[in-house]
Structure formats: structure tokens, C-alpha cells
Amino acid sequence: MSLAAPAPPSLLARFQDVRALTERLAAPLSPEDQTAQSMPEASPTKWHRAHTTWFFEEFLLGPAGGHQPFDPTFRYLFNSYYEAVGPRHPRPQRGLVTRPSADEVGRYRAHVDRAVVDLLRRGVDEKQEEMIVLGLNHEQQHQELLVMDALHLLSCHPFGPALLRRPAEDDPEPLPLTWRAVPGGLYEVGHDGTGFAFDNEGPRHSVHLVPFEIAERAVTNAEWLEFIADGGYDRPELWLSDGWAAVRRHGWRAPGYWLRQDGRWAAFGSAGVRPLRRDEPVCHLSFYEADAYARWAGARLPTEFEWEVAAREVADSRGRLLDPDRLHPGPAGRHMLGDVWEWTSSAYLPYPGFRPAQGAVGEYNGKFMSDQHVLRGASCATPAGHERPTYRNFYPAASRWVFAGLRLARP
């Protein structure tokens, strides 16, 4: 059994930094903004702030003993999907929880922060330290969700209000599309156990790949305009059956947040509605759209293992990651980490030998390995440290509020 010892100063500083960044991301949003819920798949900003606090209270402070809960009803209101913890408020109704207020959620966060900081200064054992690290990575995931959900909410407003101010940018020509060959053979994939990783990134195992080529940059807005001009959204032969049904059902004619203004394409983003920039990676695509485009381009989506192996060669290069003053992709460059997540052709399934952790925390990832597709890379809303090549993001195929684009592969 590990004895408690004062936590390293770096862990205390990291806890304070991560918690402060969540508040900074929420700061531009009014109490009304923070309470509304734009669709069942999204959550109010206030809920994200409270849920990430609940995680520390439930899985760290409660088991540690001696903690006085801020409000016992929060255990029901802000549990997300942990069945082992107990009943929870229905996800589609989170926007109806007008109480507690956004200010009271702030007081809740401060209450739990004081308790965690006190625990860190008194000393934590190995298991508690691991739970704090998991809680911080969990909160960083919710920082990206907070941005995604807030942008979706503001996009529903008739006048597309901006989340923040961002200077206007030039619209240069995109980089030429070039390809990189990857030899076939037996490769080790998955996290190697050095440093933090989520449970779904392992166990590390071998896969066999046939030789392939992968595009050295993501597909751009300029290229997507060509797809639209060629009738991409009107050609059923390009689409999976479920995808074509989604196009017809939802009336998709362009990526999410795109709109026509005075005969020209524009897009809603963190700075409100701006003219479309041709050199940016196309964003807010469903898996169905990414798959249809790849077929139209005479290529395909890479598998998640092809993507991971290819990413190792450029793992030191980064696009845009989470910047609270930007929250928008940069130009499509020759990197594979940053700007937009990239859909792969792979279903989200467990690796050979995968075993969820014991207890409620074991519900973190494994229970979602059904009817989801894997995305790789990172986005302009992804906190630094979550952009490793083994990171497995996942969403249902029709999801479009994610910062998601695509990269082509071919034999």
C-alpha cells in the first residue's frame, strides 16, 4: 500500500491551471448563454463546469473521507453517464436546470478546488494521484466540448453572435496536395505505457498494413467547394446508404456552419460569421460527408491504424491547438496533429485484450464502443497534451458540431 506524501508542486500547479482555463473559456458567455442547451447531444456551459467539478468530488474527495459536499443534489444533477454512481438527470433536459445558477456553479467549483488543493498539500497516495491526473485529462476533454457546444448554441442565434474577437485574416492559396508513401508490414500500434493515456488507447498490439499513400495535408475548403460545384450533395452513388438518408433528411448542402451571403460562401465560427477561407481545412463534417468526398476524389479514408503509423513521422509538427483567444483552425499544413480532427474509416471498437477499469470509472470509454467512428489527430479546441498519435476520439457518424475534417489515403 502506498503511503500519502505531499503531491509534487507540478501537479498542484497543473490542477490550478486546468481549472482556471475552464473558467477562462466560459468567461465570454453570459449566464443565459451558459444555461441554454441547443440540442440533446450538446450540454450547457454551466453543466460542463459543474460536471468536471462533480468528477473530483465523486471519485477523489468522497473516497478520501471527511469532505462536506457543496450540495447533495448535485450528485444527481451533474452525473453524466456513470450508472454505478446512481440515477442522473436526463441528458436531453440539462438545459432545463436553471438552478443552480452559473454563479452558484462558480461557488461549487471554488468549494471543490479548495478541498482538492488542501488534499494535495496534505499528501496523496498513488491511487489518489492517478485519479487527479485522470480528472484533469477528463476536464480537458470537457474544455473542448464546452467550446463545441457553445459555438453550436451561438450558431443557432438568428444573427450568429461572436464568442470572441479575432482579427481578420488573409485568404492565400492552399498548399498543393502531395502524398507520402508508407511501407507495408507489421506495426505496433496503441499507447506504449509511457505517460498518461486513456484506457481505450491500449493495449499496444500488432497490426499488418499493406503499402499505402496518405495525403500530407487535410482536405481544404477550396477543395470542398469543388465537391459542391460537382454536385457532391446530389449524387447518391457517392454516399453510403445511411449517409444519403441523412443528406435527404437534414437537407445538407454544405458542411456545418457554412452559409451563403450575397452569392458567396461564409462560415460561422468563434468570431461570428466570416468569409470562407480557402486554405483552411474543411471543418464540421460528418463521417458520411468525409466518406463521400473521399470516394468522389478517387481515394478513401485511412484506417485509424494507417493514420497512427503515418502520424509518427510528423509527430513533432503541430497545427492549431486550444488557444482561448482564437478557437479556430489555421491553414491546412503538412502536419497531422491540430486544427481539425480527422475521420478514419474505422469503427470504434476495443483493442485485443482491452479491459475496462474496475468500478464506476471503468464506464469512462468502454461502454461507448458501439455505433461510433474513430477520429484521430486533434483540433483547434483540443488542449495541448491531448494531441498524441495514439489518441482515439469517437463520435456517431452523423455528428457535425465536432471540429472534424478529413485526410485522404489511397493504395
TACORJO-V121959 format. One line per field, one symbol per residue. phi: phi as a letter, one per 40 degrees, with the letter a starting at -180 (. if undefined). A space follows every 50 residues. Layout:
phi->???
This chain:
phi->.cccadccdcccccdccccccdccccdcccdcdcccbcadcbbcddcdcc cccddcccbbcdccggccdcadcccccbccaccccicacddcbcccccbc ccccccccccccdccccccccchbcccccccccccccccccccccdcdcc ccdccccdbfcccacadcbcbccccdcbbbcbccicbcbgccgcgcaccc cbccacbbbcdabbccaccbddccccccccgdcbbcccbcdcccccdccc gcbaddgcacbfgbcbacaccgcbdcccccccbgbcdccccccdcccgba cccccddccccccbcccbccbcbdcbfaccccbcbbbhgbcbcbccccbc cdgcbcccgcccccbdcbcafbbcbbhibcbccdhbbccccbcaaccccb cccbbabcbad
